Amino acid sequence: MKHAHIPNIVCIGGGTGTFVALKGLKHYPCHLTAIVTMSDSGGSNKRLRDEFGLLPTSDIRQCLVALSDENGGAGLLRKLFMYRFQKGHGISGMTFGNLFMAALSDILGSQNEAIKQTGRVLRVQGTVVPVSLTDTNLYAEYEDGHVLSEEHLIDEPPHDGKMHITNVYLKPQAKANPEALAAIAKADLIVLGPGDLYTSLLPNLLVNSIPSAICASKAKKVYIVNLMTKYGQTYNYSASDHIAIIEKYIRTSLDFVLLNNAKIPVKALSLYKEYHEQPVIDDLLKDTKKVVRADLVSPLFTEKAKSDTLIRSLIRHDSAKLASELIKILN
């Protein structure tokens, strides 16, 4: 008797966008792999790099939590891994999950092994793979010629955030994790995004061999367009602007684009306006089969911990709605 093929879905990105996609997809029968950016240098990641000499793990932690078992004791562990200390000199702003993985890296003598063992502790339904194990930094060049050399500065720029980025690169060049390349080769569906274009998505596509692996893959390639523009990265970018950048770096055409067509709550719009951000304008052709439009907005507002120093998005994609549309594309 022939066994039914269980599809392989690979999500490439980092941060809360990939967290949202994974959280919804884990409820479907599929093999899930998250390939996660490793060049973050802001918040608690900066301290992990500077004080512990480790690669950043915040995006890894979020993906592990997204894929974790939500029942019983594992559900409590899930909350623990997302807990951010609000008191204590030296640990305020740090998450328990990042400290746990730092300790486990020390015990096991390998950060990569610590990530795998953390997945076992959280009983994850899938695999979380660092895109690279190279200690590297993200650089961005702007239209006036100046260069910023750390991801957190690109994310929250000290300059006028209306200025566009003309080039991004990693220094030193990063070597692809063989596990990431193997997952892409086996994929039936490759999901890019959602997430900050230049700091969550592109750092994966700047790693040597990752674009060529995506290009060579027979998987359906889908990009989830962000709900909002990002001051400092994608100021006034339309949907087609986002897609042009993605296709430039993956060196091939996307098969599908997933785009929200529901209204963003007025309260959120007024708050985003203060940060010079607005909904991404849909300027794509109406009659193309490549573009899938759906209500993808979560009705919930996201609140961050007081000790979290980074600017976070208020409105996010809805996990269940997003996963449902991705499974339709897969099938």
C-alpha positions in Angstrom: 0.0 0.0 0.0 1.4 3.4 -1.1 1.7 6.0 1.7 0.3 9.4 1.0 3.1 12.0 0.6 3.2 14.4 3.5 4.2 17.8 2.0 7.4 19.6 3.1 6.8 23.3 3.8 9.8 25.6 4.4 9.3 29.1 5.9 12.2 31.5 5.4 12.4 34.7 7.5 12.6 35.6 11.2 10.9 37.5 13.9 7.2 37.8 14.5 6.2 37.3 10.9 7.6 33.8 10.6 6.2 33.1 14.1 2.7 33.9 12.9 3.0 31.7 9.8 4.4 28.7 11.7 1.8 29.0 14.5 -1.0 28.4 11.9 0.7 25.9 9.7 1.6 23.5 12.5 -2.1 22.4 12.7 -1.9 20.9 9.2 -0.4 17.5 8.2 3.0 18.6 6.9 6.7 18.6 7.6 7.6 22.1 8.7 11.0 23.7 8.6 11.8 27.3 9.6 15.0 28.7 8.1 15.9 31.7 10.3 18.1 34.7 9.9 21.2 34.9 12.1 22.5 38.5 11.8 20.3 40.3 14.3 22.3 42.7 16.6 19.6 44.6 18.5 18.1 44.3 22.0 19.0 41.1 23.9 20.7 39.7 20.8 23.4 42.4 21.0 24.1 41.3 24.6 24.2 37.6 23.5 26.8 38.5 20.9 28.8 40.9 22.9 28.8 39.3 26.4 28.4 35.5 25.5 30.1 35.4 22.1 27.1 33.6 20.7 25.1 34.0 17.5 21.7 35.8 18.0 18.8 33.5 19.1 15.7 35.7 19.4 14.3 34.7 16.0 15.2 31.1 16.6 13.4 31.2 20.0 10.3 32.7 18.5 10.1 30.0 15.8 10.7 27.2 18.4 7.9 28.7 20.5 5.6 29.0 17.5 6.1 25.2 16.7 5.9 24.1 20.4 3.2 21.9 22.0 0.7 24.2 23.6 -0.8 21.6 25.9 -0.2 20.8 29.5 3.3 21.4 30.9 4.7 22.2 27.5 2.2 25.1 27.3 3.7 26.6 30.5 7.2 26.1 29.1 6.1 28.0 26.0 5.1 31.0 28.2 8.4 30.7 30.1 10.4 30.9 26.9 8.7 34.1 25.8 9.0 35.7 29.3 11.0 38.9 29.3 12.6 40.0 32.5 11.4 43.4 33.6 13.6 43.8 36.7 17.1 42.9 37.7 20.3 44.9 36.8 21.9 43.1 33.9 18.9 40.9 32.9 16.1 43.4 32.4 15.0 43.2 28.8 16.4 39.7 28.3 14.1 36.7 27.7 14.2 33.5 29.6 14.4 31.5 26.3 17.6 33.3 25.2 19.2 32.8 28.6 18.2 29.1 28.6 19.8 28.6 25.1 22.9 30.5 26.2 23.3 28.2 29.2 22.6 25.1 27.1 25.2 26.2 24.5 27.8 26.4 27.3 26.8 23.0 28.7 26.8 21.2 25.3 29.7 23.2 23.8 27.6 23.8 20.6 25.0 26.4 19.9 23.6 24.4 17.1 23.1 21.4 19.3 21.6 23.7 22.0 19.0 24.8 19.4 18.1 21.1 18.6 17.8 20.2 22.3 15.6 23.2 23.0 13.3 22.0 20.3 13.0 18.6 22.1 12.3 20.3 25.4 9.5 22.3 23.8 8.2 19.3 21.9 8.2 21.3 18.6 6.2 20.1 15.6 8.8 20.8 13.0 12.4 21.8 12.7 14.1 25.2 13.3 17.3 25.7 11.3 19.7 28.6 11.5 20.3 29.8 7.9 24.0 30.1 8.7 26.4 29.5 11.6 28.7 32.3 10.4 29.2 35.2 12.8 28.2 38.0 10.4 26.7 41.4 10.3 24.2 43.1 8.0 25.2 46.3 6.1 22.9 48.7 4.3 23.9 51.4 1.8 21.5 54.3 1.3 20.8 56.6 -1.6 23.0 59.4 -0.2 25.9 56.9 -0.1 26.2 56.4 3.7 26.4 52.8 5.2 25.0 51.4 8.4 26.6 48.3 9.7 24.3 46.8 12.3 20.8 45.3 11.9 19.2 47.2 14.8 20.4 50.5 13.4 18.9 49.6 10.0 15.6 48.6 11.8 15.5 51.9 13.8 17.6 54.3 11.7 19.4 57.3 13.3 18.8 59.2 9.9 15.7 60.3 8.0 13.8 57.0 7.6 12.2 58.2 4.3 15.6 57.6 2.6 15.7 54.4 0.6 18.2 51.5 0.9 20.1 50.9 -2.4 22.1 47.8 -1.4 22.4 45.3 1.4 25.2 42.7 2.1 26.6 40.6 4.9 30.2 41.0 6.2 31.9 38.6 6.4 30.2 36.6 3.8 28.0 33.9 5.4 28.2 30.2 4.5 24.8 28.4 4.3 24.0 25.8 6.9 23.8 22.4 5.0 20.6 21.6 6.9 19.0 24.7 5.4 20.1 23.7 1.9 18.8 20.2 2.4 15.4 21.5 3.6 15.0 23.8 0.5 15.9 20.9 -1.8 13.1 18.7 -0.4 10.5 21.5 -0.2 7.0 21.4 -1.8 6.2 24.9 -0.7 8.7 27.7 0.1 7.1 30.6 2.1 8.9 33.9 2.2 7.7 36.4 4.9 5.9 38.1 6.3 8.5 40.2 8.1 10.7 43.3 7.8 12.0 43.2 4.2 15.6 44.3 4.8 16.2 42.9 8.4 14.1 39.7 8.6 13.9 38.4 5.0 16.8 39.6 3.0 19.6 38.5 5.5 18.6 34.9 4.6 18.8 35.6 0.9 22.3 37.1 1.3 23.8 33.9 2.6 25.9 32.1 0.0 24.1 29.3 -1.9 20.6 30.1 -0.4 19.3 32.0 -3.5 20.6 29.3 -5.9 19.0 26.6 -3.8 15.6 28.4 -3.9 16.0 29.0 -7.7 16.8 25.3 -8.3 13.9 24.1 -6.1 10.8 22.7 -7.8 8.7 24.0 -4.8 5.9 26.5 -5.2 7.4 29.8 -4.1 5.1 32.2 -2.3 5.7 35.6 -0.8 3.5 37.0 1.9 3.4 40.8 1.5 3.6 42.8 4.7 0.5 44.6 6.0 2.3 47.9 6.6 5.2 49.8 5.2 8.3 50.2 7.5 9.8 53.6 8.2 13.6 53.3 7.6 13.2 50.3 5.3 10.2 50.4 3.0 8.8 53.9 3.3 6.0 54.3 0.7 6.8 50.9 -0.9 3.9 49.4 -2.8 3.2 45.6 -3.1 5.1 45.6 -6.5 8.1 47.3 -4.9 8.3 44.5 -2.2 8.0 41.8 -4.9 10.7 43.4 -7.1 13.2 43.3 -4.3 12.4 39.7 -3.3 12.7 38.5 -6.9 15.9 40.3 -7.4 17.5 38.4 -4.5 16.0 35.0 -5.1 17.0 35.4 -8.8 13.7 33.8 -10.0 10.0 34.6 -10.2 7.6 34.0 -7.4 4.8 31.5 -8.2 2.3 33.2 -5.8 1.9 36.4 -3.9 -0.4 36.5 -0.8 -1.9 39.9 -0.1 -4.2 41.2 2.5 -7.4 42.9 1.2 -9.1 43.6 4.5 -9.2 47.0 6.2 -6.7 47.8 9.0 -8.5 49.0 12.1 -8.6 52.9 12.3 -7.0 52.9 15.8 -4.0 51.0 14.4 -3.7 53.3 11.4 -3.5 56.5 13.5 -0.8 54.9 15.7 1.2 53.8 12.6 0.9 57.2 11.1 2.9 58.6 14.0 5.8 56.4 12.8 5.2 57.5 9.1 3.9 54.0 8.2 0.8 53.0 6.2 -0.9 50.0 4.7 1.1 48.5 1.7 -0.8 49.7 -1.4 -2.0 46.9 -3.8 -0.8 48.0 -7.2 -0.8 44.5 -8.7 -2.8 43.3 -11.7 -6.3 42.3 -10.7 -6.7 39.4 -13.2 -3.5 37.5 -12.5 -3.7 34.0 -10.9 -0.3 34.6 -9.2 -1.9 37.1 -6.7 -4.1 35.7 -3.9 -6.1 38.4 -2.1 -7.8 37.5 1.2 -8.6 38.9 4.7 -5.4 38.1 6.5 -5.5 40.6 9.4 -5.6 39.6 13.0 -8.3 41.4 15.1 -5.9 41.5 18.1 -3.6 44.3 19.0 -0.1 43.3 20.0 1.3 44.7 23.3 4.9 44.4 24.2 6.6 44.1 27.6 7.7 47.4 29.2 11.3 46.2 29.3 11.4 45.5 25.5 13.4 48.4 24.0 12.6 47.6 20.4 9.8 49.0 18.2 7.3 46.2 17.4 4.4 46.0 15.0 0.9 46.5 16.5 -1.1 44.7 13.9 -0.1 41.3 12.5 -1.3 38.7 10.1 -3.8 36.2 11.6 -2.1 32.7 12.0 -5.2 30.7 11.1 -6.2 32.8 8.1 -2.7 32.8 6.7 -2.2 29.1 7.1 -5.5 28.3 5.4 -4.5 30.4 2.3 -1.0 28.8 2.2 -2.5 25.3 2.3 -4.9 26.2 -0.5 -1.9 27.3 -2.6 0.0 24.1 -1.7 -2.9 22.0 -2.8 
